[in-house]
């Protein structure tokens, strides 16, 4: 879009999956709308790059989680994106040379026992840090904690038990060969979007809502806010009059940190493609790896929680260096000369994300509903932090945008 309109019926803040879902739901409904995006691209935390001529890499979300209930599956089919339905590289897809079958079976048993304890405790309705349900002295507690940093971006002691158990997972996980970020970008093609348009103030104290942006101001009858919780909690985007309940809810749903790295792999074709590999550790300071994803000549690494934050703080290139050291420790010194850094994410340092995806702090499981609730039938809220069950996912974000659009249309007296 070449210029910002001065007035609009519905303004959407953020062109991630939620904002694009909202914009699609408003198309053909007799209202004018625009999506205001601070970045120079659409997709938000869904972003695919060509890390090399031979390697497609999702810096953000990469899996169609709960694919049998994921709206992006149908969208992929409509847009002619190939869906890969191979088994994911976790659980029984481990590379046995790095993690022997007997030890892996023992670990899986400990992990499933932990999940059973958390489910039983959540059924009693009392919230607590999920770490309370680790078995004291269990040798696998460190890796269980690490797994949960991959799922939530934080260690178990920072995680609400009730929120942890509310997450919906059908355990059907597929991929997009061209990249999940590429699919989300294609989904947004043709929508009315203003890029490089950072919204800093939402003034809802008058008859119409006034938005202050890096490209000027515009007024709107309704506004759909889809920005990450850390931006609301940090008041990088402010409300006038203030909305302390929203700021408090966002602070109770912080974005944890997960970062990904891809390493070029020269040779080593004997490594099984799409296989998983983890370091066996008694702490959560450990990465998870995918060997030769889609058969590509690379290894992907995944790091979460405070360990990911520590590595990111060390600067660009630190994640690749850590991943190379970890792979060498698992596969031997001979592989070092065959590894080369290609690309890495640094979502905590991204000014328009400030993290990966949300988790509820202990005692804050109910804050997702608080954040999602409309204000005066004029301000509507969406994003990956707002669904009651599919939170922290791209499809949950998309669905929440569609829900917020329906709420906005209803407030205008439109179906």
C-alpha positions in Angstrom: 0.0 0.0 0.0 1.5 3.3 -1.1 0.0 5.7 1.5 -1.8 5.4 4.8 -5.5 6.3 4.7 -6.7 9.0 7.2 -9.8 7.0 8.1 -10.8 3.4 8.1 -13.6 1.3 9.5 -11.4 -1.4 11.1 -7.7 -1.2 11.7 -5.7 -4.3 12.4 -2.4 -4.0 14.2 0.1 -6.7 13.2 0.5 -8.7 10.0 1.3 -12.0 11.7 -1.0 -15.0 11.4 -3.6 -13.4 13.7 -3.7 -10.1 11.8 -3.9 -11.9 8.4 -6.7 -14.2 9.7 -8.6 -11.1 10.8 -8.1 -9.3 7.5 -9.3 -12.4 5.5 -12.4 -12.6 7.7 -13.2 -9.0 6.9 -12.9 -9.3 3.2 -16.2 -8.9 1.3 -18.1 -7.9 4.5 -18.8 -4.3 3.5 -16.2 -2.7 5.7 -12.9 -1.0 4.9 -9.9 -2.3 6.7 -6.1 -2.1 6.8 -3.4 -4.1 8.5 -0.6 -2.0 10.0 2.7 -3.8 10.2 5.9 -2.5 11.9 8.2 -4.8 9.9 9.1 -4.6 6.3 7.5 -8.0 5.7 4.4 -9.9 6.7 4.2 -13.1 8.7 5.5 -12.0 12.2 7.1 -14.9 13.9 6.5 -17.1 10.8 9.4 -16.4 8.5 11.0 -18.7 5.9 14.4 -17.9 4.4 16.7 -19.6 1.9 19.6 -20.2 4.2 21.6 -21.4 1.2 20.7 -22.5 -2.3 20.1 -26.0 -0.9 18.5 -25.2 2.5 15.0 -23.8 3.2 14.9 -22.7 6.8 12.0 -21.6 9.0 13.4 -19.1 11.5 10.1 -19.2 13.4 7.3 -21.8 13.4 8.0 -24.8 11.3 5.4 -27.5 12.1 1.6 -27.7 11.4 0.8 -28.8 15.0 -2.5 -30.6 15.5 -2.6 -30.8 11.7 -6.0 -32.6 11.7 -7.5 -29.4 13.2 -5.2 -26.8 11.8 -6.7 -24.3 9.4 -3.4 -23.8 7.6 -3.6 -27.3 6.2 -6.6 -26.4 4.0 -4.9 -23.1 3.2 -1.8 -24.9 2.1 -3.9 -27.1 -0.2 -5.7 -24.1 -1.7 -2.4 -22.4 -2.3 -0.7 -25.5 -3.8 1.8 -25.9 -1.0 3.1 -29.4 -0.6 2.4 -30.9 2.8 4.9 -33.4 4.2 3.3 -36.0 6.5 6.5 -37.8 7.6 6.8 -38.6 11.3 8.3 -35.8 13.3 11.9 -36.3 14.5 11.1 -36.6 18.2 10.1 -39.6 20.3 10.8 -42.8 18.3 12.7 -41.0 15.5 15.9 -40.5 17.5 19.3 -41.2 16.1 20.4 -44.2 18.1 24.1 -43.6 17.8 23.7 -40.5 19.9 21.0 -41.8 22.2 20.9 -45.6 22.7 17.5 -47.2 22.5 17.5 -48.5 26.1 18.2 -45.1 27.5 15.7 -43.4 25.2 13.0 -45.8 26.4 13.8 -45.0 30.0 13.6 -41.3 29.3 10.3 -41.6 27.4 8.9 -43.5 30.4 10.0 -40.8 32.8 8.6 -38.0 30.5 5.2 -39.8 30.2 5.0 -40.3 33.9 5.6 -36.6 34.5 2.8 -35.7 32.0 0.5 -38.1 33.9 1.3 -36.4 37.2 0.7 -32.9 35.7 -2.6 -34.0 34.1 -3.9 -35.5 37.4 -2.9 -32.4 39.4 -4.5 -30.1 36.9 -7.7 -32.1 37.1 -7.9 -31.1 40.8 -8.0 -27.5 39.7 -5.1 -26.1 41.7 -2.5 -24.0 39.9 1.2 -24.3 40.7 4.6 -24.3 39.0 4.7 -27.3 36.7 8.1 -28.1 38.2 6.4 -29.2 41.4 5.5 -32.5 39.6 9.0 -33.6 38.7 10.0 -36.7 40.6 12.7 -35.8 43.1 16.1 -37.2 42.1 15.0 -38.6 38.7 18.0 -38.7 36.4 15.9 -37.4 33.5 14.6 -34.2 35.2 17.0 -32.0 33.3 16.0 -33.3 29.9 12.3 -33.2 30.9 12.8 -29.5 31.8 14.7 -29.0 28.5 11.8 -30.5 26.5 9.4 -28.2 28.2 11.6 -25.1 27.3 11.2 -26.2 23.6 7.4 -26.4 24.1 7.0 -23.2 26.1 10.1 -21.1 25.9 10.6 -21.3 29.7 11.6 -23.7 32.4 9.0 -25.6 34.3 9.3 -23.5 37.4 8.0 -20.5 35.4 5.1 -22.4 33.9 1.5 -22.5 35.1 0.4 -26.1 35.6 -3.2 -25.3 34.5 -2.1 -23.5 31.4 0.3 -26.2 30.5 -2.5 -28.8 30.6 -5.0 -26.6 28.8 -2.9 -26.7 25.6 -4.6 -28.8 22.9 -2.4 -31.2 21.0 -3.8 -34.0 18.8 -0.2 -35.2 18.2 -0.6 -34.9 14.4 2.3 -32.9 13.2 3.1 -32.1 9.5 5.3 -29.7 7.6 5.3 -27.5 4.6 8.1 -28.3 2.2 8.5 -24.7 1.1 8.3 -23.4 4.7 5.5 -22.5 7.1 6.6 -18.8 6.9 6.3 -18.9 3.2 2.8 -20.3 3.5 1.8 -17.6 5.9 3.3 -14.9 3.6 1.3 -16.4 0.6 -1.8 -16.4 2.8 -1.4 -12.6 3.3 -0.7 -11.8 -0.4 -3.2 -9.2 -1.8 -4.5 -8.0 1.6 -4.5 -4.3 2.4 -1.3 -4.0 4.4 0.9 -1.0 5.3 4.5 -2.1 6.0 7.0 -0.2 8.1 4.1 1.2 10.0 4.8 1.0 13.7 1.8 1.8 15.9 2.9 3.4 19.2 -0.4 4.8 20.6 -4.1 3.8 20.6 -6.2 6.7 21.8 -9.7 5.4 22.4 -10.9 8.3 24.5 -13.0 9.9 21.7 -15.8 8.9 19.4 -13.4 7.4 17.0 -10.1 5.7 17.8 -7.0 7.6 16.9 -3.8 5.6 16.0 -0.4 7.2 16.1 2.0 5.4 13.8 5.5 5.9 12.3 3.7 6.9 9.1 1.3 9.4 10.6 -2.1 9.1 12.2 -5.4 7.6 11.2 -8.8 7.2 12.8 -10.8 4.0 12.9 -14.2 2.9 14.3 -12.8 -0.4 15.5 -9.2 -1.7 16.2 -8.0 -5.3 16.3 -4.8 -5.6 18.3 -2.6 -8.7 17.5 0.8 -7.7 18.8 2.9 -10.0 21.1 2.2 -9.8 24.8 5.7 -8.5 25.6 5.0 -5.3 23.6 1.8 -4.7 25.5 3.4 -5.5 28.9 6.4 -3.3 28.1 4.0 -0.6 26.8 5.8 -0.3 23.6 2.3 0.2 22.3 0.3 2.4 24.7 -3.4 2.9 25.3 -5.1 6.2 26.2 -7.0 6.0 28.4 -4.8 3.3 30.0 -5.9 -0.3 30.1 -4.2 -1.7 33.2 -6.0 -5.0 33.0 -4.6 -5.7 29.6 -1.1 -4.7 30.6 -1.3 -6.9 33.7 -2.8 -9.8 31.6 0.0 -9.5 29.1 2.6 -9.4 31.8 1.2 -12.7 33.2 1.6 -14.2 29.7 5.2 -13.4 28.8 6.9 -14.6 25.7 9.4 -17.3 26.5 12.4 -17.7 24.2 13.1 -20.4 21.7 15.7 -19.9 19.0 16.7 -22.0 16.0 19.9 -22.5 14.0 20.8 -24.3 10.8 24.2 -25.6 10.0 25.4 -26.6 6.6 26.5 -30.3 6.5 29.1 -31.3 4.0 28.8 -35.1 3.4 27.7 -37.4 6.2 24.9 -38.8 4.0 24.8 -41.8 6.2 23.0 -39.8 8.9 19.3 -40.6 8.6 17.2 -37.8 7.2 14.5 -36.3 9.4 15.9 -37.9 12.5 16.1 -36.3 16.0 19.1 -36.0 18.3 19.4 -34.6 21.8 22.3 -34.2 24.2 21.7 -36.3 27.4 21.9 -33.8 30.2 20.9 -33.4 33.8 20.1 -29.7 33.2 17.9 -27.9 30.8 21.0 -26.3 29.2 20.8 -28.6 26.2 19.7 -28.3 22.6 17.6 -30.5 20.3 18.6 -31.3 16.7 17.0 -32.5 13.5 19.4 -34.3 11.2 19.0 -33.6 7.4 15.5 -32.2 7.5 13.7 -33.0 4.2 17.0 -34.7 3.2 18.7 -31.3 3.0 22.4 -31.0 3.6 22.1 -29.4 7.0 21.4 -29.9 10.7 18.8 -27.8 12.5 19.2 -26.9 16.2 16.6 -25.8 18.7 17.4 -24.1 22.1 14.9 -22.9 24.6 14.4 -21.1 27.9 17.1 -19.3 29.9 19.8 -21.2 28.1 18.6 -19.7 24.8 18.4 -16.3 26.3 22.0 -16.6 27.6 23.3 -17.7 24.2 21.3 -14.9 22.4 22.8 -12.3 24.8 26.3 -13.4 23.7 25.6 -11.9 20.2 25.1 -12.9 16.6 26.8 -16.2 15.8 26.9 -17.5 19.4 24.0 -19.9 18.7 25.7 -21.5 15.7 28.9 -21.8 17.7 27.1 -23.5 20.6 25.3 -25.8 18.1 28.5 -26.9 16.4 30.1 -27.7 19.8 27.1 -29.7 20.8 26.9 -31.7 17.6 30.6 -32.5 17.8 30.1 -33.6 21.4 27.4 -36.0 20.2 28.9 -37.2 16.9 32.6 -36.9 17.3 35.4 -34.5 16.3 35.4 -35.6 12.7 32.2 -33.8 11.9 33.4 -30.4 12.9 35.1 -29.7 9.6 31.9 -30.6 7.8 29.7 -28.0 9.7 29.3 -24.4 8.7 26.9 -21.8 10.2 24.1 -20.8 7.8 21.4 -18.9 9.8 20.0 -18.4 13.3 17.1 -16.7 14.9 17.3 -14.2 17.7 13.6 -13.6 18.6 14.3 -12.0 22.0 16.4 -9.3 20.2 13.6 -8.7 17.6 12.0 -5.3 18.7 8.6 -6.3 17.3 8.5 -9.8 19.0 10.8 -9.7 22.1 10.4 -13.5 22.5 9.1 -16.6 20.8 5.6 -17.5 22.1 3.6 -17.0 25.3 3.3 -19.1 28.4 1.3 -18.4 31.5 3.1 -17.8 34.7 2.0 -19.8 37.7 -1.3 -18.4 38.9 -2.0 -16.6 35.6 -3.7 -19.3 33.5 -6.9 -17.3 33.4 -5.2 -14.3 31.8 -5.6 -15.6 28.3 -9.4 -14.9 28.5 -8.7 -11.5 30.1 -6.4 -10.5 27.2 -8.8 -11.8 24.6 -11.9 -9.9 26.0 -13.1 -6.8 23.9 -13.0 -3.3 25.4 -16.2 -1.3 24.9 -17.0 -3.1 21.7 -14.3 -1.0 20.0 -11.0 -2.6 20.8 -10.6 -6.3 20.1 -7.6 -8.6 20.9 -6.1 -11.5 19.1 -2.8 -13.3 18.7 -1.1 -16.5 19.8 -1.5 -15.7 23.5 -5.3 -15.4 23.4 -6.8 -18.9 22.4 -7.9 -21.0 25.3 -6.3 -24.2 23.9 -4.3 -23.7 20.7 -2.2 -20.9 22.2 1.5 -20.4 21.1 0.8 -21.7 17.6 0.4 -20.1 14.2 -2.9 -21.7 13.6 -4.2 -20.7 17.0 -3.2 -17.1 16.2 -4.9 -17.2 12.8 -8.1 -18.6 14.4 -8.0 -15.9 17.1 -7.8 -13.2 14.4 -10.9 -14.6 12.7 -12.7 -14.6 16.1 -11.8 -11.0 16.7 -13.0 -10.0 13.2 -16.3 -11.6 13.9 -16.6 -9.7 17.2 -15.8 -6.4 15.4 -18.3 -7.1 12.7 -21.0 -8.0 15.2 -20.4 -4.7 17.0 -21.0 -3.0 13.7 -24.2 -4.9 13.2 -22.8 -7.0 10.4 -22.6 -10.8 10.2 
